[in-house]
Amino acid sequence: MKKNVAIIGGGIIGLACAYKLLLRFPGIHVHVYEKEFELGLHQSSRNSGVLHCGLYYKPGSLKAKLAVDGIRQMTKFCLSNQIPHEICGKVVVATTEHETKTLEELAFRGQKNGLQGLKLLSRQELYHREPNVVAQNSLFVPEEGIVDFKSVVAKLSELISESGGSISLGCPIKNVEERDNGEVILHTANGDKIFDLLISCTGLFSDRNYTRFTGKKRPLQIVPFRGEYLMFLPEHRNIVNHLIYPVPDIKYPFLGVHFTRLINGEREVGPNAVLALKREGYANTQFSLPDTLDSITYKGFMKFILKNLSFTIEEFTSSIFFTSFLKKAQKMIPDLDPSMFVKGTAGVRAQAMSNEGELIMDFRIERYENQIHVLNAPSPGATASLAIADYIISNYLTDLN
């Protein structure tokens, strides 16, 4: 029997799932539903376009496995489809003795995860690559790169249509109903339709949609963190040659304020990580009372604040005061001056948090009946999207296999 699969969410992971399903099962029917009138409008395109190769993630974790496989798949996909990208390499910078120890641990993690060519740089080698960076120690990660994820989204959409898949834009899901025979009925703005399977890839609303579609209590909660960037003025772009990252605090999934080369030649610095008062709020003036109350009344969030008070205050301060934001970047490049920058873009990260106030680091995917829910897939979700799709098909869609 021909299978009908609904995918809710037209971001890069939802599109990757549709593309991979059509590639592996040519007789299948796949329909992607997107509430916006444009694909990949949120996390998929509002990011810095970095291809993460798996340096940071705990060996053996799903993130580690899928990031390494994902960047290789994504690079191959870009080469095959003439999508702008560049494997430019990344320099991770340690500015203190404590950070040097963490840097060595990161190098070990990277090697365990299968990264190739990792190299601790001498001062002369660092100067050759990044003459403006001041560091005690640094690590070069040659497999890291940059890409235009908007172009990836556009190509995936094109390939889905060419393979017989369907995409509905401006079509929010009103409700989902499961029949006793296993069929899933989608009640949409454009009418009702019956499917055999449903895959929900709804990012910032993944937790709420889990409850809406299954009728079950959400097993975690998404807390939206806004990340803000500054953009280098054109005459100062040559200050940065590679991707330049600080040594992160490994107890947080945020990688700290860093320097990014963009595929269009621009350079930016950021992001911070502050609570967004709206799940799709990209400016500090955007506010949603239901979204804000959902976050601040969540006991897990309050526990997180109490456990990480100094981190929270520091990030909040960096959002209000330009000098505080820039100070983080000056740890690596001391000669930076406020006159070199203009206000840049912002994105919102869908970060899953437990009731205990712990940030859920790894990807999280769950199946309920004939529904598969991608509950947590922040960075490197875009890089790993093709690998995530393979993982879902192989582990959650055994009906098709």
N, C-alpha and C positions, 0 to 999 in steps of 0.2 A: 504494500500500500504506500502511495506517495505521502510523505510526511510534510506537514505544514508547520513551520516554525515562526513564531513572532519574536522580534527583538525590539525591546523598548529602550530607546535611547540612541540617538544618532551621533554620539561622540565616537572617538577613535576606537574604543574597545568594542562598542556595539557594532560598528562597521567592520572591524576586523573579524568578529564572530560570524557575521553574515558572509563576508568574503571567503573565509575558510570553510564554512559549511557548504557553500556552493561549489567550491573547488574540490572538496572531498566527496561530496554526494551530489553529482550532477542532476539527478532526478528530483531533488528536493525543492520545495517552495519556501522561500524566505521573504518575510515582510518586515521592514524596519519602520518603526513609528518614532517620530521626533516631534516634541511639543513646540519647538521653535520653527521659524520659517527658514532657518539656515542650519546646516549640519556643523557639528563640532564647535558650537558657539561659546562654550564655557571652558572647562578645564583643558580640553583638547587643543584649543588655539590660544588661550590666555596663559601661556607659559613661556619660558625662555628658549624653548626649542633645543634643549640639550639632549643628546643621546647618552644615557647613563649605561655604563658597561658592567656594573655589579661590584664596585669597589667597597661600598659601605655595608653591605647587607650580611647578616649573620650566615656563615657557611651552613648549607643544608636547608636554609629557609626557602620558601617559595619565591620570595623576591630575588634571592641570589640566583636560583636556577633559571628563573624566567627573564631576569635582566640580561644575563650573559647570552642565553639563546635569543632573547628578543632583539638585542642590538645587532647581532649578526644577521638575523632575519630582516630587520628593518633596513640595514645597510644594503643588503642584497635586493630588497624590494625597491629601494630608491635608485640603485644602479639600473635595475631592469626597466624602470619606468621614468627615467630621466628626471627624477625629483631632486631639487637643489639640496645638497648636503655636503658636509666636509668632516673628515676625521682629523681634527686639528690638534687633538691631545689636550690634556688637562694637567695643571700643576697644583698640587695640594701643599699648602704652606703651613709650617709650624713656626710660631714666633716665641714659644716658651719651652722650657724643659719638659713640663707636663704634656704639652701638645706633641713634643717629639716622641714621647712614649706612645701616645695614641696613634701617631703617624705610623710608627713601626707596626702597631697592631692592625691598622688599616691595610698596610702592605701585605701582612700575613693573611688577612681576610681575602684580599684580592687574589693572592696566589691560590688559596684554597678554593676560591670560586672559579678558577680557571682562566683568570686574566693573563695576558701575555705581555712581555716587554716592560713590566714595572721596573722603575729605576730610581733609586735615591740619588739626587743630584748633588754634585759638589757646588760650592759657592760660585765657581767659575762657570759651571754648566748652567746654573740657574741664571746668572747674569747674562749669558749668551741668549737664553730663551726669553727672560723677563728682566731686563736691566733695571726696572723701576721697583721691583719687589725686594723687600727686606725680610729675611727669614733666618732662623737658626738652622732649620733643615727643610727639605722639600722633596716631594715625590712626584715623578712624572708618570702619567697614565696615558700611554699612547693610543689606546683604543677608543677613548672618549671623543665625541664629536658633536656636531650641530646639524640641525635639519629644519626645513620649513614644514611643520606639522599640518598647516592648512593645506598644503599641496598633497600631503599624504591622505588627508581626509577626502579631498576632491578626487584623487585617483581611486581610492577604495570605492567611493560612490559610483564612479564610472564603471569600474570592473563588476560591481554588484549588478548594475543595470544590464551590462553586456551579458552577464551570466543568467539572466532571467529573474533576478531578484527584484523586489518592489520596495520603494521608499516613499513614505507619506510624511510630508512636512506640515507644520502647523496643526498637528493632530494629537493633542493630549489624550491620555487614557483616563476615562471617567471611572471605570471599575473593571475588575477581573472576576470571573465566575468559573469555578471548577465543577464540572459535571461528574456524576458517579462513574461514568464510562472512561474518565481520564481526559476528556476534551476540556480545553480551556477557551472560554468565551471572552473576547475583548470587547468591552463597550467603549467605543471611541467617539470623538466629535463628528466623525464621518460615518457612523453606523456601527453595527455589531459584526464580528467575524469570529469563526471557530478555528482553533489551532490545536495541534497535538502537543506542542511544547512551547514554552515561553522562556526567554532569557532577558532578564532585567539588568540593564547596564546604565543606571540613572545617576551615578556620581553623587552629587551633592544632596540628592533626595533618595538615595538607595535605602536608607533605614526606614523612612516613612513609607516608601512604596512597598517594602517587604511586608509591613503591617497591612497596608491597604489591599494588597493583592492576595495575601495568604490568610488574613484575619488573625494572625499570630503576633505575639509581642515581639518587638524588634530585639535581636540578641545583642545589639550594640547601638551606639548613637553616633551620628555624624555631628562633629563640631566644626563649623567653617572658620578657617583661619585665612585672613587676607594677607597677601604678600605684596609689598609696594617696591617699586624700582625707581632709580634715577638713571637718566640717559646722558652719556657723554656728548658734549657738543662736538661737531664734526672735526674741529681742529685739534681735539685732544684724544681722538680714538687710538692713535698710535701708542698710547701709554700701555695698552693691553694687547698682547700677541696671541695668547692661548685662552682657554678657560682657566681662571685662577680661583681656587677655593681655599677657605681656611680649614684647619682641622676641626671637624664638628664635635660636639658633645654627643657621644654615641648613645646616650639615653634618650635623645630626642630624634625624631625623623627629619627635623629641619636641618638644612646643611649650612646655615649661617649666611651672612652677607658675603656675596662673591661677585666676581667679575665674569661677564659672559660676552663672548663674541656672538653676534647674530648673523644669520645666513645672508642678510642684506648688507652686511658690512658695518652695521652700527655696533656700539658697545654699551652695555648697561651694567649697573651695580645694584645688588639687592638679592633677595628680598628680606624684609623682616617677617614676623609672624604674629599678627594681632587678631583678636576675635573679630570676625565680621558680624555686623548686626543685621545682616540679611544674607541668606545662603547664596544668592547670586548678586551680592553687593560689592561692586568693584571700586567704590569710593567711600570714604568715611562719612559721607553725608547720606548714604543710602541706608534706609532703616526699615525693618519689618518687625512689628511687635510680636507676632507669633513665632518668628524665627529667633528673636532675641530671648523671649521667655523660654523657648524650648532649650536654649543653651544654658542660660543662667539659673534655671530651676532644676537642671539635671544634676543629680547628686555626684555623678562621676566628674563633671566639670568643676564643681566646687572643691572636690577632693584634689583635683589636679592643681587648681589655683593655690591651695594651702600647701601642697607638696612642692610647688615650683614658684613660690612667690617672687623671688628675685628675678627669675627668668621672665615672668609675666610683666613685672614692672619695667624691666629693661626694654622688652619688645614694645610695650605700650609707649614708653618715652621716645623710642626711635621713630614711632609713627607721628608724634606731635612735633618733635624738635629735629630740624634738619641736621644740626650739628651732632646730635647723638647718633643719628643714622650714619653720618659720614665717618664718625670716629671708629666705627666697626671696620670700615673699609681701609682707614688709615693705618690700622695695625699691620696690613700687608704692604700698602703703598703709602708711605708717610707724606709724600709731596702732593697729595691730592688737595685741591682747593675748591671751595663751594662754587666759584665762578666757572668751573669746568663742566657743570651739570645743569640739566633742566629736568623737570618732573617727568617721569616715565610712565610706564603702564602698571597695571596691578592685576593680580589674579586671586582666586579664592580656592584654597585647598580643602577638599573633603577629607577630613581626618577622623577616623573612627576612634572612639574612646570607650573604655569599659566602665562599668558601674563603680569600680575601685579607683577610678581616676587615672588609669594607665593608658597611654597612647598605644593603640594597636599597630605594631610596626609592620606586620606581614600582610600580604594580600589575604582577603577573606572571601570565600565563595561558598554558598550554601544552596542545597536543593530541598525544595518542599513539594511533594507530589510531582507534578509535571512542570514545575517552575524552578528555574535556576537564577539565583540572585548574586550578582557581583556586589558585595557589601562594602568592600574596602580595597580600592586600587589607586591610591595616590602615586606620586612619583616613586618609581619609574614606570607608571602605568602606560604612558604614551609610548615610551621606548619599547616596552615589553608587550605591547598590545597584540601583535601577531602570535607571540608565544603564549600569551594568556588565552587567546582563542583556541589554540591547539590543546592547551591543558583542559579547558572546559569541555571540548568535544571528546577528548580521550577519557576523562574521568567522570563527567556528569551526564554525558549524552550516550550512554552505552545502549540505549534504545536504538540509536541509529547505527552504531557499530555492530 
